Amino acid sequence: MLLAYLLKVLLTQSIELVASLTDYNPEQWPREIWNEDVKLMKEAGVNVVSIAIFSWASIQKSKDEWDFKWLDDAISLLHDNGISVDLGTSTASPPPWLTKLHPEILPVTDRGETVWPGARQHWRPTSSVFRHYSLGLVHKLAERYGNHPGVIAWHVNNELGCHNLFDYSDDAALGFQRWLKERYVTIDQLNFAWATAFWSQRYTEFDEILPPRLAATYPNPTQQLDFRRFSSDVLKDHLIAEREILHKYSPDRPVTTNFMITKGGRGMDYASWAEHVDFVSNDHYRGQTDPYDQDELSFSASLTSGVSKGKPWWLMEHSTSAVNWQSVNVAKKEGEMARDSLKHVAHGADAVCFFQWRQSKAGAEKFHSSMVPHAGPETRLFRDVVKLGQTIQNLAEIKGSSRLHAPVAILFDWEAWWASELDSHPSSLVSYYREALEYFITLLDLGIRVDILPIRNIDISSYQVVIAPVLYLVDDPLITNIGEFVKGGGHFITTYFSGIVDKNDHIRLGGYPGAWKTLLGINVEEFNPLLLGDKVKLDDGSQGDIWNEPIDIVGKNVTTIRHYAGNGKGAAVTRNKLGKGSASYISTSLGVEGLTKVLPDLLDPANVQSELPSSLRGAVEHVIRTDGKTEWTFLINRTDKELELDGVTGDLVVSTGVNESDDRPHMCAETRDKRLGERGGKREYEFNK
């Protein structure tokens, strides 16, 4: 399986190493194993480990009993061997003594059921009792290790909200009421935002409001949306509370927490979280059942770079091979671990970290893969880990660089994701994430570089094309931003079920797609969602599903790019020319196959074309990192076949395979990780189209 091929342009003076990391749990193993661990880490090129992520019960054995000796020894052993520590605050899972002493910290479901201990993250984000004990632990750790030379970073909690995102307890009700009062100030403003005249829901006081617990029918949609906002914000508030203690006692050590920017990470608005960490880090586990899983990895990595606003970030967790939580946990094929890792690096990751170092002997994750598997270091998997460490060391000079601006951006918004998939909508088949992913994949198929951008405080002025798939919820500032972008010569593409509601989930009246209607020069009076399995045909032979609409063209400069086939033959895809810019609309879900036919026509006015030789378009993903002086081009094989890089010349810095019988560079299944020498003093590349 092809991994990655890296070309370099110009010389750089950077010589720092890209960090190689692992989650390490020394408390789970006898002391005699620790020395072997350190020896093997050095062999694998590991230079940073995350420790004490789930160690609360090992550090604080009871309310008044503390044990730091094992942690002192572990940090010292690592530091003495040149391995730095990203120290966890251990607050992710409260120990049994705490939940016995204070069962009121346990979360409650929307049905009023208590979430009991026995797994992890069994705590209420709004519990003042939990906050007291958890911050007390952080205070102790920060005082003790805040200036330890072996500690280079702090790791707050772990995957905040992974299992305790929604709590419906009385603590949560009080917290929700406070949050709503701060947001709306007056109860009248809340009643307007929630449209409480409907179904006799009008409130007279904030203390009458509850979380959207189990109800007789659909809870108020804006109440549901606000509860999602609140739930994300209250977890963010916990992050900030821990960070403040760490900054006080350890001011020169950066603080992060591991985000979950992935297709399953819909609960937290990470674009709003990013400003509260010193650097962004992300966990990503690739699925094995969807044919788009490889490209979803790239989508998530690109979005992580967008959340980080182009600054380098850390891949804090991914797997060397199989995970333990899918219905069938398939092992990665040879080469896939390196390819997965280098994809993240291509999109801006300066560190590659695995969960975990040594595969657990017992516990819920004992079948989750690791860097050192149950079979030990004399294995193919560990040999591949060592090779990857060598490869990452060969990429030392790219540390600190960022992903080069692409010509196309896809807009992404967590609030639009939440709102688009609420109940009582025209179709439950609409998938916000899937639609955005399919536009991303189509651009990869066309060989076009693309950035995924969160809509919060973005500058889109330098992009040639901006795409907003299924952006159901749109606030007024974004409408203005997009209008100015098109007025300035930019090209905007949006889709069905976009621009429908404002920030309160109120319909933008006057016809669909409300926010974009004037810009697009069209009007839609009524939606026409499709039943599962139904299709509509377009005049280019492609098919749409999920949705279609009867479009009325009202703008004088609107052109129909695609018609629906059959009796109606109405407009399916339109473009409104506005000066040097344009605004286009796609009224059905075309999937990757259909988008591959129509997107080139919509990109053409912007003169956006692939930078790749025609033989490589679709076969490789093309990503560039730069430090402003040097550019590093990543070509990542999207196929399971060996590719010859015809039409590409240049200096090969890192490859996962080189055909030794041929001078031409290949991208192949083997992981020999050879580094080629410089061909002269100046290293350059070019695509011979």
Order of alpha helices (4+ residues) and beta strands (2+ residues): beta-beta-alpha-beta-alpha-beta-beta-alpha-beta-alpha-alpha-beta-alpha-alpha-alpha-beta-beta-alpha-beta-alpha-beta-alpha-beta-alpha-beta-beta-alpha-alpha-beta-beta-alpha-beta-alpha-beta-beta-beta-beta-beta-beta-beta-beta-beta-alpha-beta-beta-beta-beta-beta-beta-beta
